[in-house]
Amino acid sequence: MQKIVKRFIAGAVCPKCSQMDKIVMFREDEKHVRECVACGYRDVLEENPPVAETGTDDIVTRVTPQDGKVVQEEGEQVLKIFDSPTKH
């Protein structure tokens, strides 16, 4: 049996609970899995993300232009603003 090695991803923010530095990545059944150790969120990352239908090899994102316009997602999104550390 092979041991699963989980690695923390520095600076990663959980899409569910929005906590930073709680995401681990590992391979399971030959797939890349990310998991939040704080809330239990888990998903499998796609090997070949969808490509935009723009004639280029652009990866489709939530802001990929369609018909010359940027698509806006509906609903509210949480935005966290962190204070920059002060030097003493």
N, CA, C and O atoms as CSV, one atom per row, in Angstrom:
chain,resi,resn,atom,element,x,y,z
A,1,MET,N,N,0.851,-1.182,0.000
A,1,MET,CA,C,0.000,0.000,0.000
A,1,MET,C,C,0.895,1.243,0.000
A,1,MET,O,O,1.903,1.300,0.704
A,2,GLN,N,N,0.505,2.229,-0.799
A,2,GLN,CA,C,1.294,3.440,-0.939
A,2,GLN,C,C,0.784,4.518,0.008
A,2,GLN,O,O,-0.422,4.731,0.125
A,3,LYS,N,N,1.705,5.194,0.681
A,3,LYS,CA,C,1.347,6.258,1.620
A,3,LYS,C,C,0.988,7.532,0.847
A,3,LYS,O,O,1.680,7.907,-0.100
A,4,ILE,N,N,-0.096,8.190,1.259
A,4,ILE,CA,C,-0.507,9.445,0.629
A,4,ILE,C,C,0.244,10.587,1.302
A,4,ILE,O,O,0.173,10.760,2.518
A,5,VAL,N,N,0.961,11.357,0.501
A,5,VAL,CA,C,1.710,12.506,1.007
A,5,VAL,C,C,0.883,13.758,0.727
A,5,VAL,O,O,0.599,14.071,-0.429
A,6,LYS,N,N,0.500,14.469,1.779
A,6,LYS,CA,C,-0.275,15.702,1.636
A,6,LYS,C,C,0.651,16.891,1.859
A,6,LYS,O,O,1.443,16.906,2.801
A,7,ARG,N,N,0.544,17.887,0.981
A,7,ARG,CA,C,1.394,19.080,1.066
A,7,ARG,C,C,0.513,20.325,1.164
A,7,ARG,O,O,-0.435,20.490,0.397
A,8,PHE,N,N,0.843,21.199,2.122
A,8,PHE,CA,C,0.126,22.468,2.244
A,8,PHE,C,C,0.532,23.378,1.098
A,8,PHE,O,O,1.690,23.387,0.682
A,9,ILE,N,N,-0.428,24.145,0.587
A,9,ILE,CA,C,-0.188,25.099,-0.487
A,9,ILE,C,C,-0.150,26.499,0.130
A,9,ILE,O,O,-1.178,27.022,0.562
A,10,ALA,N,N,1.026,27.093,0.167
A,10,ALA,CA,C,1.206,28.405,0.792
A,10,ALA,C,C,0.374,29.463,0.087
A,10,ALA,O,O,0.423,29.593,-1.136
A,11,GLY,N,N,-0.385,30.212,0.860
A,11,GLY,CA,C,-1.171,31.320,0.333
A,11,GLY,C,C,-2.501,30.926,-0.270
A,11,GLY,O,O,-3.270,31.797,-0.675
A,12,ALA,N,N,-2.797,29.628,-0.342
A,12,ALA,CA,C,-4.071,29.184,-0.925
A,12,ALA,C,C,-5.219,29.506,0.016
A,12,ALA,O,O,-5.090,29.374,1.233
A,13,VAL,N,N,-6.346,29.931,-0.553
A,13,VAL,CA,C,-7.541,30.285,0.217
A,13,VAL,C,C,-8.636,29.283,-0.106
A,13,VAL,O,O,-8.891,28.998,-1.276
A,14,CYS,N,N,-9.282,28.750,0.915
A,14,CYS,CA,C,-10.352,27.771,0.730
A,14,CYS,C,C,-11.555,28.436,0.065
A,14,CYS,O,O,-12.000,29.485,0.531
A,15,PRO,N,N,-12.096,27.857,-1.013
A,15,PRO,CA,C,-13.259,28.441,-1.674
A,15,PRO,C,C,-14.530,28.370,-0.828
A,15,PRO,O,O,-15.487,29.096,-1.098
A,16,LYS,N,N,-14.556,27.509,0.190
A,16,LYS,CA,C,-15.752,27.365,1.012
A,16,LYS,C,C,-15.696,28.239,2.261
A,16,LYS,O,O,-16.606,29.036,2.494
A,17,CYS,N,N,-14.644,28.104,3.068
A,17,CYS,CA,C,-14.589,28.825,4.350
A,17,CYS,C,C,-13.708,30.066,4.301
A,17,CYS,O,O,-13.671,30.826,5.270
A,18,SER,N,N,-13.001,30.291,3.206
A,18,SER,CA,C,-12.158,31.471,2.967
A,18,SER,C,C,-10.955,31.581,3.896
A,18,SER,O,O,-10.368,32.657,4.010
A,19,GLN,N,N,-10.578,30.502,4.556
A,19,GLN,CA,C,-9.384,30.551,5.404
A,19,GLN,C,C,-8.144,30.329,4.550
A,19,GLN,O,O,-8.141,29.512,3.630
A,20,MET,N,N,-7.087,31.075,4.874
A,20,MET,CA,C,-5.840,30.984,4.132
A,20,MET,C,C,-4.915,29.958,4.775
A,20,MET,O,O,-4.934,29.763,5.990
A,21,ASP,N,N,-4.108,29.307,3.948
A,21,ASP,CA,C,-3.095,28.337,4.379
A,21,ASP,C,C,-3.687,27.111,5.063
A,21,ASP,O,O,-3.079,26.565,5.983
A,22,LYS,N,N,-4.854,26.676,4.630
A,22,LYS,CA,C,-5.488,25.468,5.172
A,22,LYS,C,C,-5.696,24.403,4.093
A,22,LYS,O,O,-6.273,23.350,4.369
A,23,ILE,N,N,-5.230,24.667,2.864
A,23,ILE,CA,C,-5.438,23.753,1.741
A,23,ILE,C,C,-4.236,22.820,1.594
A,23,ILE,O,O,-3.085,23.258,1.579
A,24,VAL,N,N,-4.533,21.522,1.488
A,24,VAL,CA,C,-3.496,20.538,1.189
A,24,VAL,C,C,-3.788,19.932,-0.176
A,24,VAL,O,O,-4.942,19.827,-0.589
A,25,MET,N,N,-2.726,19.537,-0.870
A,25,MET,CA,C,-2.838,18.872,-2.166
A,25,MET,C,C,-2.225,17.488,-2.040
A,25,MET,O,O,-1.226,17.291,-1.347
A,26,PHE,N,N,-2.850,16.526,-2.732
A,26,PHE,CA,C,-2.304,15.175,-2.756
A,26,PHE,C,C,-2.872,14.430,-3.955
A,26,PHE,O,O,-3.818,14.890,-4.595
A,27,ARG,N,N,-2.285,13.271,-4.254
A,27,ARG,CA,C,-2.762,12.430,-5.359
A,27,ARG,C,C,-3.518,11.256,-4.766
A,27,ARG,O,O,-3.069,10.624,-3.809
A,28,GLU,N,N,-4.688,10.974,-5.358
A,28,GLU,CA,C,-5.517,9.862,-4.929
A,28,GLU,C,C,-6.109,9.228,-6.180
A,28,GLU,O,O,-6.775,9.911,-6.958
A,29,ASP,N,N,-5.883,7.963,-6.384
A,29,ASP,CA,C,-6.361,7.268,-7.586
A,29,ASP,C,C,-5.925,7.992,-8.853
A,29,ASP,O,O,-6.711,8.158,-9.785
A,30,GLU,N,N,-4.664,8.422,-8.878
A,30,GLU,CA,C,-4.076,9.114,-10.029
A,30,GLU,C,C,-4.733,10.451,-10.351
A,30,GLU,O,O,-4.606,10.941,-11.473
A,31,LYS,N,N,-5.430,11.047,-9.394
A,31,LYS,CA,C,-6.041,12.363,-9.584
A,31,LYS,C,C,-5.498,13.322,-8.542
A,31,LYS,O,O,-5.181,12.920,-7.423
A,32,HIS,N,N,-5.391,14.600,-8.915
A,32,HIS,CA,C,-4.949,15.633,-7.983
A,32,HIS,C,C,-6.150,16.096,-7.161
A,32,HIS,O,O,-7.172,16.500,-7.715
A,33,VAL,N,N,-6.020,16.035,-5.846
A,33,VAL,CA,C,-7.106,16.400,-4.939
A,33,VAL,C,C,-6.634,17.554,-4.071
A,33,VAL,O,O,-5.490,17.571,-3.617
A,34,ARG,N,N,-7.527,18.527,-3.839
A,34,ARG,CA,C,-7.230,19.574,-2.859
A,34,ARG,C,C,-8.290,19.471,-1.773
A,34,ARG,O,O,-9.452,19.161,-2.035
A,35,GLU,N,N,-7.857,19.739,-0.547
A,35,GLU,CA,C,-8.741,19.562,0.594
A,35,GLU,C,C,-8.417,20.607,1.649
A,35,GLU,O,O,-7.251,20.926,1.881
A,36,CYS,N,N,-9.455,21.139,2.289
A,36,CYS,CA,C,-9.278,22.119,3.357
A,36,CYS,C,C,-9.271,21.371,4.689
A,36,CYS,O,O,-10.206,20.632,4.996
A,37,VAL,N,N,-8.221,21.565,5.475
A,37,VAL,CA,C,-8.135,20.886,6.766
A,37,VAL,C,C,-8.999,21.583,7.815
A,37,VAL,O,O,-9.220,21.027,8.891
A,38,ALA,N,N,-9.492,22.789,7.524
A,38,ALA,CA,C,-10.327,23.526,8.481
A,38,ALA,C,C,-11.800,23.134,8.375
A,38,ALA,O,O,-12.449,22.881,9.389
A,39,CYS,N,N,-12.330,23.083,7.149
A,39,CYS,CA,C,-13.777,22.853,6.990
A,39,CYS,C,C,-14.112,21.544,6.284
A,39,CYS,O,O,-15.277,21.149,6.254
A,40,GLY,N,N,-13.110,20.856,5.711
A,40,GLY,CA,C,-13.368,19.594,5.044
A,40,GLY,C,C,-13.704,19.710,3.571
A,40,GLY,O,O,-13.948,18.694,2.921
A,41,TYR,N,N,-13.725,20.927,3.019
A,41,TYR,CA,C,-13.984,21.108,1.586
A,41,TYR,C,C,-13.001,20.248,0.796
A,41,TYR,O,O,-11.833,20.133,1.165
A,42,ARG,N,N,-13.475,19.649,-0.284
A,42,ARG,CA,C,-12.627,18.761,-1.071
A,42,ARG,C,C,-13.092,18.774,-2.519
A,42,ARG,O,O,-14.293,18.742,-2.790
A,43,ASP,N,N,-12.142,18.820,-3.452
A,43,ASP,CA,C,-12.490,18.670,-4.855
A,43,ASP,C,C,-11.323,18.069,-5.621
A,43,ASP,O,O,-10.184,18.063,-5.155
A,44,VAL,N,N,-11.635,17.565,-6.805
A,44,VAL,CA,C,-10.639,16.960,-7.682
A,44,VAL,C,C,-10.357,17.957,-8.791
A,44,VAL,O,O,-11.281,18.461,-9.429
A,45,LEU,N,N,-9.083,18.244,-9.022
A,45,LEU,CA,C,-8.702,19.197,-10.054
A,45,LEU,C,C,-8.667,18.505,-11.409
A,45,LEU,O,O,-8.211,17.368,-11.527
A,46,GLU,N,N,-9.150,19.201,-12.422
A,46,GLU,CA,C,-9.190,18.664,-13.774
A,46,GLU,C,C,-7.795,18.644,-14.377
A,46,GLU,O,O,-7.023,19.590,-14.221
A,47,GLU,N,N,-7.484,17.560,-15.063
A,47,GLU,CA,C,-6.193,17.465,-15.746
A,47,GLU,C,C,-6.151,18.406,-16.946
A,47,GLU,O,O,-5.131,19.044,-17.204
A,48,ASN,N,N,-7.256,18.490,-17.674
A,48,ASN,CA,C,-7.340,19.331,-18.862
A,48,ASN,C,C,-8.493,20.305,-18.695
A,48,ASN,O,O,-9.628,19.979,-19.042
A,49,PRO,N,N,-8.222,21.513,-18.163
A,49,PRO,CA,C,-9.302,22.475,-17.973
A,49,PRO,C,C,-9.925,22.871,-19.307
A,49,PRO,O,O,-9.271,22.790,-20.346
A,50,PRO,N,N,-11.208,23.304,-19.282
A,50,PRO,CA,C,-11.863,23.692,-20.533
A,50,PRO,C,C,-11.154,24.859,-21.211
A,50,PRO,O,O,-10.592,25.732,-20.549
A,51,VAL,N,N,-11.190,24.859,-22.518
A,51,VAL,CA,C,-10.528,25.899,-23.302
A,51,VAL,C,C,-11.588,26.839,-23.860
A,51,VAL,O,O,-12.650,26.400,-24.302
A,52,ALA,N,N,-11.290,28.138,-23.836
A,52,ALA,CA,C,-12.227,29.138,-24.352
A,52,ALA,C,C,-12.429,28.939,-25.851
A,52,ALA,O,O,-11.521,28.511,-26.563
A,53,GLU,N,N,-13.616,29.254,-26.310
A,53,GLU,CA,C,-13.920,29.122,-27.730
A,53,GLU,C,C,-13.569,30.418,-28.462
A,53,GLU,O,O,-14.384,30.989,-29.187
A,54,THR,N,N,-12.339,30.856,-28.247
A,54,THR,CA,C,-11.892,32.098,-28.866
A,54,THR,C,C,-10.887,31.839,-29.974
A,54,THR,O,O,-10.356,32.768,-30.583
A,55,GLY,N,N,-10.631,30.543,-30.227
A,55,GLY,CA,C,-9.636,30.206,-31.233
A,55,GLY,C,C,-8.235,30.178,-30.656
A,55,GLY,O,O,-7.272,29.891,-31.368
A,56,THR,N,N,-8.116,30.472,-29.378
A,56,THR,CA,C,-6.811,30.419,-28.718
A,56,THR,C,C,-6.857,29.313,-27.672
A,56,THR,O,O,-7.890,28.671,-27.482
A,57,ASP,N,N,-5.758,29.099,-27.008
A,57,ASP,CA,C,-5.698,28.074,-25.965
A,57,ASP,C,C,-5.917,28.682,-24.585
A,57,ASP,O,O,-5.390,28.167,-23.598
A,58,ASP,N,N,-6.683,29.767,-24.496
A,58,ASP,CA,C,-6.959,30.401,-23.214
A,58,ASP,C,C,-7.788,29.475,-22.337
A,58,ASP,O,O,-8.692,28.795,-22.823
A,59,ILE,N,N,-7.483,29.449,-21.053
A,59,ILE,CA,C,-8.256,28.654,-20.104
A,59,ILE,C,C,-9.511,29.436,-19.726
A,59,ILE,O,O,-9.444,30.641,-19.483
A,60,VAL,N,N,-10.648,28.757,-19.677
A,60,VAL,CA,C,-11.910,29.396,-19.332
A,60,VAL,C,C,-11.911,29.718,-17.841
A,60,VAL,O,O,-11.670,28.846,-17.006
A,61,THR,N,N,-12.184,30.982,-17.518
A,61,THR,CA,C,-12.297,31.427,-16.128
A,61,THR,C,C,-13.612,32.164,-15.976
A,61,THR,O,O,-14.364,32.306,-16.940
A,62,ARG,N,N,-13.896,32.637,-14.760
A,62,ARG,CA,C,-15.151,33.352,-14.543
A,62,ARG,C,C,-15.151,34.720,-15.214
A,62,ARG,O,O,-16.203,35.353,-15.305
A,63,VAL,N,N,-14.008,35.186,-15.680
A,63,VAL,CA,C,-13.947,36.478,-16.355
A,63,VAL,C,C,-13.495,36.351,-17.813
A,63,VAL,O,O,-13.054,37.334,-18.409
A,64,THR,N,N,-13.601,35.152,-18.389
A,64,THR,CA,C,-13.254,34.963,-19.789
A,64,THR,C,C,-14.257,35.719,-20.661
A,64,THR,O,O,-15.464,35.512,-20.541
A,65,PRO,N,N,-13.761,36.592,-21.536
A,65,PRO,CA,C,-14.690,37.334,-22.402
A,65,PRO,C,C,-15.460,36.390,-23.324
A,65,PRO,O,O,-14.891,35.462,-23.899
A,66,GLN,N,N,-16.761,36.643,-23.454
A,66,GLN,CA,C,-17.594,35.915,-24.398
A,66,GLN,C,C,-18.307,36.945,-25.255
A,66,GLN,O,O,-19.004,37.817,-24.737
A,67,ASP,N,N,-18.136,36.848,-26.540
A,67,ASP,CA,C,-18.711,37.818,-27.478
A,67,ASP,C,C,-18.231,39.230,-27.175
A,67,ASP,O,O,-18.989,40.191,-27.306
A,68,GLY,N,N,-16.969,39.355,-26.770
A,68,GLY,CA,C,-16.392,40.656,-26.493
A,68,GLY,C,C,-16.761,41.248,-25.148
A,68,GLY,O,O,-16.339,42.362,-24.837
A,69,LYS,N,N,-17.536,40.537,-24.337
A,69,LYS,CA,C,-17.954,41.044,-23.027
A,69,LYS,C,C,-17.476,40.097,-21.933
A,69,LYS,O,O,-17.432,38.881,-22.121
A,70,VAL,N,N,-17.122,40.667,-20.799
A,70,VAL,CA,C,-16.730,39.861,-19.648
A,70,VAL,C,C,-17.993,39.375,-18.950
A,70,VAL,O,O,-18.895,40.160,-18.657
A,71,VAL,N,N,-18.047,38.078,-18.688
A,71,VAL,CA,C,-19.209,37.475,-18.032
A,71,VAL,C,C,-19.112,37.708,-16.531
A,71,VAL,O,O,-18.092,37.403,-15.914
A,72,GLN,N,N,-20.163,38.244,-15.954
A,72,GLN,CA,C,-20.201,38.489,-14.515
A,72,GLN,C,C,-21.005,37.377,-13.855
A,72,GLN,O,O,-22.084,37.019,-14.326
A,73,GLU,N,N,-20.474,36.830,-12.757
A,73,GLU,CA,C,-21.230,35.833,-12.015
A,73,GLU,C,C,-22.325,36.521,-11.224
A,73,GLU,O,O,-22.160,37.653,-10.769
A,74,GLU,N,N,-23.433,35.837,-11.066
A,74,GLU,CA,C,-24.537,36.392,-10.296
A,74,GLU,C,C,-24.314,36.131,-8.822
A,74,GLU,O,O,-23.652,35.161,-8.455
A,75,GLY,N,N,-24.860,36.984,-7.978
A,75,GLY,CA,C,-24.760,36.789,-6.533
A,75,GLY,C,C,-23.589,37.539,-5.938
A,75,GLY,O,O,-22.759,38.109,-6.646
A,76,GLU,N,N,-23.546,37.521,-4.643
A,76,GLU,CA,C,-22.490,38.218,-3.923
A,76,GLU,C,C,-21.267,37.333,-3.778
A,76,GLU,O,O,-21.367,36.107,-3.735
A,77,GLN,N,N,-20.110,37.975,-3.702
A,77,GLN,CA,C,-18.873,37.271,-3.446
A,77,GLN,C,C,-18.198,37.931,-2.261
A,77,GLN,O,O,-18.201,39.154,-2.127
A,78,VAL,N,N,-17.625,37.111,-1.409
A,78,VAL,CA,C,-16.955,37.622,-0.221
A,78,VAL,C,C,-15.572,38.105,-0.617
A,78,VAL,O,O,-14.845,37.421,-1.337
A,79,LEU,N,N,-15.219,39.278,-0.145
A,79,LEU,CA,C,-13.908,39.846,-0.383
A,79,LEU,C,C,-13.267,40.111,0.962
A,79,LEU,O,O,-13.813,40.852,1.780
A,80,LYS,N,N,-12.109,39.509,1.198
A,80,LYS,CA,C,-11.404,39.735,2.453
A,80,LYS,C,C,-10.262,40.708,2.198
A,80,LYS,O,O,-9.484,40.529,1.262
A,81,ILE,N,N,-10.167,41.719,3.019
A,81,ILE,CA,C,-9.093,42.692,2.912
A,81,ILE,C,C,-8.226,42.548,4.160
A,81,ILE,O,O,-8.715,42.645,5.286
A,82,PHE,N,N,-6.960,42.319,3.946
A,82,PHE,CA,C,-6.031,42.142,5.051
A,82,PHE,C,C,-5.194,43.398,5.216
A,82,PHE,O,O,-4.759,43.992,4.230
A,83,ASP,N,N,-4.965,43.808,6.464
A,83,ASP,CA,C,-4.071,44.910,6.720
A,83,ASP,C,C,-2.654,44.466,6.444
A,83,ASP,O,O,-2.276,43.339,6.765
A,84,SER,N,N,-1.864,45.348,5.847
A,84,SER,CA,C,-0.480,44.999,5.619
A,84,SER,C,C,0.267,45.107,6.943
A,84,SER,O,O,-0.014,45.994,7.749
A,85,PRO,N,N,1.218,44.204,7.167
A,85,PRO,CA,C,1.948,44.241,8.427
A,85,PRO,C,C,2.754,45.532,8.544
A,85,PRO,O,O,3.330,46.006,7.565
A,86,THR,N,N,2.787,46.081,9.721
A,86,THR,CA,C,3.554,47.320,9.940
A,86,THR,C,C,4.939,46.973,10.423
A,86,THR,O,O,5.137,45.992,11.140
A,87,LYS,N,N,5.888,47.777,10.028
A,87,LYS,CA,C,7.281,47.584,10.459
A,87,LYS,C,C,7.519,48.435,11.692
A,87,LYS,O,O,7.116,49.597,11.746
A,88,HIS,N,N,8.160,47.861,12.655
A,88,HIS,CA,C,8.470,48.606,13.895
A,88,HIS,C,C,9.902,48.952,13.961
A,88,HIS,O,O,10.343,49.575,14.926
